[in-house]
Every structure is written in C-alpha cells, then in structure tokens.
Amino acid sequence: MLSPELVEALARRLYEARKRRVPLEQFSKCHPTMTIEDGYAIQRAWVRLELADGRRIRGRKIGLTSRAMQQASQITEPDYAPLMDDMFFEAGQDVPIDRFIAPRVEVELAFVLDRPIAGPDATLLDVLRNSGYVCPAVEIIDARIEQHDRETRAPRKVFDTIADFAANAGVIVGGRPVAPDAVDLRWVGAILQRNAVIEETGLAAGVLNHPANGVAWLANRLYAHDERLEAGDVVLAGSFTRPTPARRGDVFHVDYGSLGSIAFRFV
C-alpha cells in the first residue's frame, strides 16, 4: 500500500496533468507495489481536488466491462470513476480537442436514475426499476497516465487506469431516451462512423451480457466505501466497442438505430 502522503502527491500530479495536457509516466512502473485500492485512493484524492475547484459529480462511469474493451486495453478487471460536470458536452456541437491529450471515442448506453441504488446486493432488476430512462451516450477517454510505457511500450496496468479517473475525460448524451423496459437493452446496437467511414459496430449485450449488470456491479462495489448511486446520476454502463482514436477535424456519427444517433466534431 502507498503512503497517504504519496497518494496525495500522485493525485496532485494527475490533477496538473489534466490541466496542462502532459502525460505522466505509469505509476505502476515507478511504484511496483501499487494495488487496486491504491489506484482508487489516488482517484478519490484527485476528485477532492476537483471538488475544491467548484466542480461537482454528475454521475459515474464503468469501464472495461466488455470483451472488446478488455482486449483493447489488455486489462481484465472492470473499473469505475465519477463523471465531473465539466466533462459533459452537447450532442451536435464541436468538442475542443485541446481539452485532451490522446482522445478516443467509445460507444455506450447511459442509465439516468430517478431513485438511488445501493449495494451490497443490487441486481439487474433493481437497476431497471430505479432508472428513469436509458439513452445513447458517447464517452471520450484520455490518457493522463501513458497508455504505453515511453521506453518499453508495455501497456499500463489496471492500477494506472483506475488512478487516471478510469480514463474518462468527456461524455456526450443524446439520441432518443427510452424507459428501461421499453426495449431489450441487450439487443441495442450501434454503428460508429469517423469521417463517414464505419470504424466500429457492437451490441450492448457485450457489456456483461446486459448493460444493467454493469450498473448493479458498480452499486455493489461502491458499498465498500459507504457510497451509493444517487437519484439524478448519469451512469455510463461500459463501452461495447473498441475505442476509436480522434484527431482535430474528425467528425463522428454514432447510429443507435431506433434509439437515434449522436454526432459531433473535434475542433
């Protein structure tokens, strides 16, 4: 376990890296005894710095829940992090690429809660009962901690990803909201196009066999820290496509079929 002083120092480095958009060397390389709980301790310390700046938490994200994402990241442990209010962008508008270091785009579903969900025994049915609606969402992930080591090219470990806000950096919610039981969410599909070229396709069943399972997993995981999912939270259930890199000028269009679409451009 890392000392409290080191946890605070690493959180401060991530806080500054996000502001300055300069990636950091992998923490797990510099501190090989680092654990998953150290990663979350760093993440929570970073959140406190953001809250002190006047930011607020608007929800949560769950990551690495699908086989596609686990293969892309070479990490098999799901993770989670809060969604801060300054991470949200409007669908159909331009997204400033200078807000990011190495942005990539993922396809997800968002659950918007109208009642709290608490562990330790939350289930898929609890998630469906306590969600006001589900809608398409796009997550923009980033790497304040280098995705690959600058010397060896070794991928970062789950501890690094967790500390780095589970890689989250931006959220776009759009499309057509639906009641959680209005469609079979397992069969919600999406086609991601970048500059009119299809880059990724997928089904929401790729997220733990049902995207609501990811939300239940998160509620149960938060219980250990005396936290719960709150009414009004936007919860990203996890990507069911591999991440697609983004460059300045790229136009993205994600088609969710009957649930509508989300379009935006990096400028």
VOGU-3710 file (C-alpha; in Angstrom, 3 decimals, decimal comma):
1> mlspelveal> 0,000/0,000/0,000  1,195/3,507/-0,811  1,525/6,049/1,985  -1,197/8,708/2,349  1,370/11,371/1,502  2,349/9,620/-1,730  -1,313/9,102/-2,670  -1,945/12,845/-2,300  1,192/13,704/-4,291  0,239/11,387/-7,181
11> arrlyearkr> -3,297/12,770/-7,223  -1,884/16,283/-7,485  0,275/15,188/-10,440  -2,803/13,834/-12,257  -4,760/16,997/-11,466  -1,983/19,077/-13,016  -1,543/16,703/-15,974  -5,213/17,123/-16,900  -4,858/20,905/-16,801  -1,525/21,033/-18,659
21> rvpleqfskc> -2,321/18,096/-21,019  1,072/16,491/-20,440  1,020/12,684/-19,922  2,686/11,095/-16,910  4,867/8,004/-16,716  2,989/4,945/-15,487  2,607/4,987/-11,702  2,805/1,176/-11,550  6,288/1,298/-13,094  7,554/3,861/-10,606
31> hptmtiedgy> 5,736/2,230/-7,658  5,636/-1,539/-8,334  3,899/-2,323/-5,008  0,859/-0,295/-6,076  -2,510/-2,061/-5,651  -6,042/-1,624/-6,978  -7,053/0,051/-3,726  -4,112/2,458/-4,098  -5,481/3,336/-7,524  -8,892/4,174/-6,099
41> aiqrawvrle> -7,319/6,108/-3,219  -5,450/8,267/-5,748  -8,634/8,701/-7,765  -10,605/9,821/-4,687  -7,856/12,280/-3,742  -7,972/13,712/-7,264  -11,758/14,048/-7,030  -11,336/16,070/-3,852  -9,057/18,486/-5,726  -11,664/18,878/-8,478
51> ladgrrirgr> -14,455/19,448/-5,930  -12,332/22,098/-4,224  -12,238/23,899/-7,583  -16,042/24,040/-7,602  -16,620/21,012/-9,811  -19,454/18,615/-8,983  -20,126/14,946/-9,615  -22,909/14,325/-12,160  -22,686/10,548/-12,258  -20,399/7,575/-12,693
61> kigltsramq> -18,759/5,522/-15,412  -17,993/1,837/-15,515  -15,129/0,726/-17,711  -13,608/-2,435/-19,110  -16,868/-4,393/-18,852  -16,889/-5,772/-22,396  -14,573/-8,285/-24,033  -13,828/-5,740/-26,776  -12,535/-3,189/-24,268  -10,634/-5,733/-22,206
71> qasqitepdy> -8,820/-6,944/-25,296  -8,091/-3,393/-26,452  -6,624/-2,402/-23,074  -5,128/-5,778/-22,098  -6,879/-5,345/-18,728  -9,486/-7,780/-17,405  -10,613/-6,008/-14,215  -13,615/-3,641/-14,570  -13,137/-0,182/-13,113  -15,160/2,918/-12,316
81> aplmddmffe> -14,858/6,649/-11,694  -17,077/9,705/-11,216  -18,238/11,904/-14,081  -17,491/15,544/-13,299  -19,763/18,300/-14,575  -17,090/19,836/-16,821  -16,738/16,566/-18,747  -20,175/16,874/-20,408  -20,567/18,152/-23,978  -23,719/18,733/-26,030
91> agqdvpidrf> -24,544/16,427/-28,933  -24,272/18,103/-32,316  -21,707/20,623/-31,154  -17,956/20,950/-31,577  -15,661/19,370/-28,998  -12,349/21,222/-28,413  -9,583/18,672/-28,879  -7,198/20,824/-26,861  -9,083/19,644/-23,766  -7,443/16,230/-24,190
101> iaprvevela> -4,065/14,510/-24,561  -4,895/11,458/-26,687  -8,689/11,285/-27,057  -10,509/8,146/-28,135  -14,234/7,566/-28,590  -16,349/4,757/-27,127  -19,985/3,714/-27,665  -22,174/3,190/-24,592  -25,617/3,364/-23,020  -26,348/5,785/-20,179
111> fvldrpiagp> -28,745/4,986/-17,340  -30,264/8,093/-15,751  -31,517/7,230/-12,272  -34,687/8,526/-10,673  -34,070/6,650/-7,401  -30,884/5,688/-5,552  -29,296/2,248/-5,968  -27,258/0,870/-3,077  -25,282/-2,331/-2,560  -24,262/-4,808/-1,425
121> datlldvlrn> -26,913/-6,902/-3,190  -28,086/-4,704/-6,079  -29,340/-6,640/-9,100  -30,183/-6,029/-12,733  -33,859/-5,704/-11,760  -33,009/-3,028/-9,172  -31,254/-1,049/-11,889  -34,215/-1,302/-14,275  -36,699/-0,327/-11,532  -34,671/2,653/-10,331
131> sgyvcpavei> -33,712/4,121/-13,719  -35,883/6,860/-15,143  -34,624/6,275/-18,681  -31,800/4,883/-20,783  -30,267/6,714/-23,739  -27,332/6,577/-26,135  -24,057/8,008/-24,926  -20,518/8,504/-26,168  -17,561/8,541/-23,824  -14,325/10,318/-24,685
141> idarieqhdr> -11,448/8,608/-22,916  -7,970/10,039/-22,430  -4,563/9,118/-21,004  -3,171/11,430/-18,362  -1,053/8,376/-17,487  0,637/6,997/-20,597  -1,264/4,139/-22,183  2,053/2,536/-23,205  5,370/2,969/-21,449  7,549/5,520/-23,239
151> etraprkvfd> 10,557/3,152/-23,242  9,316/-0,453/-23,222  5,866/0,130/-24,822  4,382/-2,059/-22,083  0,661/-1,323/-21,548  -0,379/0,394/-18,365  -1,847/-1,727/-15,590  -5,341/-1,548/-14,136  -3,909/0,399/-11,155  -2,814/3,171/-13,530
161> tiadfaanag> -6,153/3,271/-15,332  -8,112/3,422/-12,071  -5,974/6,246/-10,715  -6,433/8,094/-14,015  -10,198/8,560/-13,467  -10,737/5,184/-15,216  -9,535/7,092/-18,323  -12,725/9,153/-18,577  -12,493/12,682/-19,917  -15,711/13,524/-21,776
171> vivggrpvap> -19,366/12,494/-22,111  -21,961/13,193/-24,786  -25,530/12,060/-24,089  -28,122/12,154/-26,871  -30,329/10,112/-29,131  -33,808/9,003/-28,021  -34,392/8,272/-24,316  -36,425/5,135/-23,601  -37,874/3,537/-20,493  -35,584/0,765/-19,232
181> davdlrwvga> -38,163/-1,903/-20,048  -39,306/-0,432/-23,377  -36,711/-2,334/-25,418  -34,477/-5,349/-24,915  -31,321/-3,459/-23,993  -29,126/-6,448/-24,793  -30,011/-6,028/-28,469  -29,364/-2,285/-28,710  -26,740/-1,910/-31,419  -24,605/0,927/-32,692
191> ilqrnaviee> -22,561/1,842/-35,748  -19,688/4,251/-35,156  -18,519/6,285/-38,146  -15,497/8,558/-38,238  -15,417/10,859/-41,270  -18,139/8,732/-42,919  -16,120/5,516/-42,545  -17,515/2,743/-40,335  -14,902/2,078/-37,659  -16,797/0,002/-35,081
201> tglaagvlnh> -20,090/-1,824/-34,566  -21,397/-3,612/-31,492  -24,268/-4,789/-29,316  -24,918/-3,706/-25,745  -25,006/-7,393/-24,714  -21,218/-7,180/-24,906  -21,353/-5,394/-21,539  -21,597/-8,254/-19,025  -24,435/-9,831/-21,069  -26,704/-6,850/-20,214
211> pangvawlan> -25,648/-3,237/-19,628  -27,699/-3,044/-16,419  -25,421/-5,713/-14,941  -22,607/-3,170/-15,066  -24,639/-0,640/-13,094  -25,506/-3,276/-10,471  -21,825/-4,253/-10,241  -20,931/-0,615/-9,594  -23,570/-0,149/-6,869  -22,225/-3,218/-5,083
221> rlyahderle> -18,618/-2,069/-5,489  -19,406/1,380/-4,037  -20,947/-0,177/-0,936  -17,473/-0,954/0,402  -16,803/2,801/0,522  -20,172/3,742/2,092  -21,311/5,245/-1,209  -24,286/4,625/-3,480  -25,637/5,684/-6,847  -27,891/8,698/-6,358
231> agdvvlagsf> -31,119/9,863/-7,969  -30,244/12,031/-10,955  -26,934/10,295/-11,593  -25,917/9,613/-15,186  -24,279/6,172/-15,203  -22,307/5,018/-18,238  -22,640/1,238/-18,301  -19,479/0,496/-20,295  -18,394/0,507/-23,911  -19,466/-2,235/-26,287
241> trptparrgd> -16,990/-1,232/-28,995  -13,245/-0,794/-29,031  -12,051/2,826/-28,660  -11,559/4,834/-31,858  -8,779/7,479/-31,875  -9,776/11,061/-32,595  -7,890/13,886/-34,305  -8,664/17,536/-34,864  -11,260/17,851/-37,633  -12,674/14,337/-37,207
251> vfhvdygslg> -16,460/14,110/-37,496  -18,105/11,286/-35,560  -21,590/9,895/-36,107  -22,901/7,057/-33,940  -26,138/5,448/-35,144  -28,148/3,572/-32,496  -30,970/2,575/-34,843  -34,366/3,118/-33,211  -32,692/4,964/-30,311  -31,466/7,726/-32,619
261> siafrfv> -27,933/8,984/-33,102  -25,184/11,207/-31,729  -22,983/13,402/-33,930  -20,121/15,754/-33,058  -16,827/17,116/-34,380  -13,412/17,635/-32,809  -12,034/21,112/-33,463
//
